Amino acid sequence: MIARNILAAIAATLYVLSSVPAFADVVAVIGTGRMGGAIGPRFAETGHTVIYGSRTPTSEKVTALVAQTGNGARAETSAKAIAEADIIVLALLWQATEDLIKANVDNLDGKIVFDITNATLKALQPDRNGAVESSAGELIQGWAPKSKVVKAFNTVGYHIVADPAQAGGPVTVPLVGNDQEAMERVADLVQAMGFETMILGGIEQAHVLEGMASLYFVPYGSGRFDEAFEYYFRKGTAPAGIGSAQVRGADSKKPE
Ligand SMILES: NC(=O)c1ccc[n+]([C@@H]2O[C@H](COP(=O)([O-])OP(=O)(O)OC[C@H]3O[C@@H](n4cnc5c(N)ncnc54)[C@H](OP(=O)(O)O)[C@@H]3O)[C@@H](O)[C@H]2O)c1
């Protein structure tokens, strides 16, 4: 009986340890819409403390989200949330992002900015509200040059962020950014939520990930809400016959 109790105590301790992250961060989730409302609870569930940054931190909607999130979550103004957090998740409307970053730039120095925003390229959609010349990721890194911007999750619908099992199989989240350590840290956070990750390269690749969002926008833009795309990246191996010789320009970039 004593041995059985000891085994049960060990099992319980191992269970608790397995659900505690190696590091618990304070994460500011800026925006309490679909993405903020999906990602905040996932951070809390994986052991981190969430501070929502909102224009209306005491509203009924945000209070309900805080209660649903748990694990010590609270809501503040965006400025206060950013000042108190280790990691800042941009889950707000792209058009509001520049003002937010510029108003809080000093409190972003040295911090990870987890960028999930999407902007479309002006060259492809010149009339689209919020279309940009380069990419949201590059612009954000430029507005807050001392921060460590990591783009991730912009290719994943909010419903899959909330419940990756709905995808019916593994989903790989591509990451881009200039700081390797920051990308590895974000990769750990994303993996803890039940996703695979693949680090692609520097922030100059952000436009590639943001372009993927166009697959959602194009049917929505013409009002075809019953014809949405649902797509996922899934890590795999290149098919036989694909090597660096088949990738145009690969030879010129071969390391010495
Ligand atoms: N929806 C998706 O599946 C999905 C997937 C990938 C990426 N994204 C990206 O994630 C970001 C958020 O998308 P979402 O779908 O969560 O949008 P949403 O439901 O419209 O929510 C956006 C939130 O941004 C905040 N916000 C701050 N300033 C604002 C302003 N001036 N006007 C309006 N809202 C403002 C609001 O939170 P407060 O009211 O609390 O201030 C609002 O709830 C976007 O950049 C989007 O491109 C979305």
The ligand as an SDF file (V2000), in Angstrom:
LIG
                    3D

 48 52  0  0  0  0  0  0  0  0999 V2000
   -8.3570   35.8890  -37.6380 N   0  0  0  0  0  0  0  0  0  0  0  0
   -7.4140   35.0410  -37.9990 C   0  0  0  0  0  0  0  0  0  0  0  0
   -7.6880   33.8270  -38.1760 O   0  0  0  0  0  0  0  0  0  0  0  0
   -6.0090   35.5090  -38.1850 C   0  0  0  0  0  0  0  0  0  0  0  0
   -5.0520   34.5690  -38.5760 C   0  0  0  0  0  0  0  0  0  0  0  0
   -3.7260   34.9640  -38.6970 C   0  0  0  0  0  0  0  0  0  0  0  0
   -3.3750   36.2780  -38.4530 C   0  0  0  0  0  0  0  0  0  0  0  0
   -4.3240   37.1900  -38.1060 N   0  0  0  0  0  0  0  0  0  0  0  0
   -3.8850   38.5890  -37.8390 C   0  0  0  0  0  0  0  0  0  0  0  0
   -4.0870   38.8150  -36.4450 O   0  0  0  0  0  0  0  0  0  0  0  0
   -4.4060   40.1950  -36.2210 C   0  0  0  0  0  0  0  0  0  0  0  0
   -5.7230   40.2650  -35.4460 C   0  0  0  0  0  0  0  0  0  0  0  0
   -6.7400   39.6520  -36.2460 O   0  0  0  0  0  0  0  0  0  0  0  0
   -8.1620   39.2970  -35.6520 P   0  0  0  0  0  0  0  0  0  0  0  0
   -8.8020   38.3970  -36.6360 O   0  0  0  0  0  0  0  0  0  0  0  0
   -8.0120   38.8890  -34.2260 O   0  0  0  0  0  0  0  0  0  0  0  0
   -8.8640   40.7320  -35.7140 O   0  0  0  0  0  0  0  0  0  0  0  0
  -10.1310   41.2270  -34.8700 P   0  0  0  0  0  0  0  0  0  0  0  0
  -10.9660   40.0790  -34.4550 O   0  0  0  0  0  0  0  0  0  0  0  0
  -10.7380   42.3020  -35.6870 O   0  0  0  0  0  0  0  0  0  0  0  0
   -9.4750   41.8650  -33.5650 O   0  0  0  0  0  0  0  0  0  0  0  0
   -8.5290   42.8950  -33.6680 C   0  0  0  0  0  0  0  0  0  0  0  0
   -8.3040   43.5250  -32.3060 C   0  0  0  0  0  0  0  0  0  0  0  0
   -7.3610   44.5890  -32.4700 O   0  0  0  0  0  0  0  0  0  0  0  0
   -7.5430   45.5200  -31.3920 C   0  0  0  0  0  0  0  0  0  0  0  0
   -7.3870   46.8960  -31.8960 N   0  0  0  0  0  0  0  0  0  0  0  0
   -6.4720   47.7770  -31.4780 C   0  0  0  0  0  0  0  0  0  0  0  0
   -6.5990   48.9360  -32.1100 N   0  0  0  0  0  0  0  0  0  0  0  0
   -7.6310   48.7990  -32.9430 C   0  0  0  0  0  0  0  0  0  0  0  0
   -8.2710   49.6880  -33.8630 C   0  0  0  0  0  0  0  0  0  0  0  0
   -7.8210   50.9300  -34.0590 N   0  0  0  0  0  0  0  0  0  0  0  0
   -9.3330   49.2120  -34.5360 N   0  0  0  0  0  0  0  0  0  0  0  0
   -9.7730   47.9570  -34.3700 C   0  0  0  0  0  0  0  0  0  0  0  0
   -9.1950   47.0650  -33.5200 N   0  0  0  0  0  0  0  0  0  0  0  0
   -8.1340   47.5020  -32.8200 C   0  0  0  0  0  0  0  0  0  0  0  0
   -8.9360   45.2630  -30.8200 C   0  0  0  0  0  0  0  0  0  0  0  0
   -8.7740   44.8260  -29.4690 O   0  0  0  0  0  0  0  0  0  0  0  0
   -9.2600   45.8110  -28.2890 P   0  0  0  0  0  0  0  0  0  0  0  0
  -10.6830   46.1640  -28.6470 O   0  0  0  0  0  0  0  0  0  0  0  0
   -9.1590   44.9810  -27.0550 O   0  0  0  0  0  0  0  0  0  0  0  0
   -8.3460   46.9950  -28.2940 O   0  0  0  0  0  0  0  0  0  0  0  0
   -9.5280   44.1770  -31.6980 C   0  0  0  0  0  0  0  0  0  0  0  0
  -10.3070   43.2760  -30.9770 O   0  0  0  0  0  0  0  0  0  0  0  0
   -4.4990   40.8580  -37.6020 C   0  0  0  0  0  0  0  0  0  0  0  0
   -3.2960   41.5360  -37.8560 O   0  0  0  0  0  0  0  0  0  0  0  0
   -4.6790   39.6680  -38.5510 C   0  0  0  0  0  0  0  0  0  0  0  0
   -4.1420   39.9230  -39.8350 O   0  0  0  0  0  0  0  0  0  0  0  0
   -5.6300   36.8240  -37.9600 C   0  0  0  0  0  0  0  0  0  0  0  0
  1  2  1  0
  2  3  2  0
  2  4  1  0
  4  5  1  0
  4 48  2  0
  5  6  2  0
  6  7  1  0
  7  8  2  0
  8  9  1  0
  8 48  1  0
  9 10  1  0
  9 46  1  0
 10 11  1  0
 11 12  1  0
 11 44  1  0
 12 13  1  0
 13 14  1  0
 14 15  2  0
 14 16  1  0
 14 17  1  0
 17 18  1  0
 18 19  2  0
 18 20  1  0
 18 21  1  0
 21 22  1  0
 22 23  1  0
 23 24  1  0
 23 42  1  0
 24 25  1  0
 25 26  1  0
 25 36  1  0
 26 27  1  0
 26 35  1  0
 27 28  2  0
 28 29  1  0
 29 30  1  0
 29 35  2  0
 30 31  1  0
 30 32  2  0
 32 33  1  0
 33 34  2  0
 34 35  1  0
 36 37  1  0
 36 42  1  0
 37 38  1  0
 38 39  2  0
 38 40  1  0
 38 41  1  0
 42 43  1  0
 44 45  1  0
 44 46  1  0
 46 47  1  0
M  CHG  2   8   1  16  -1
M  END
$$$$
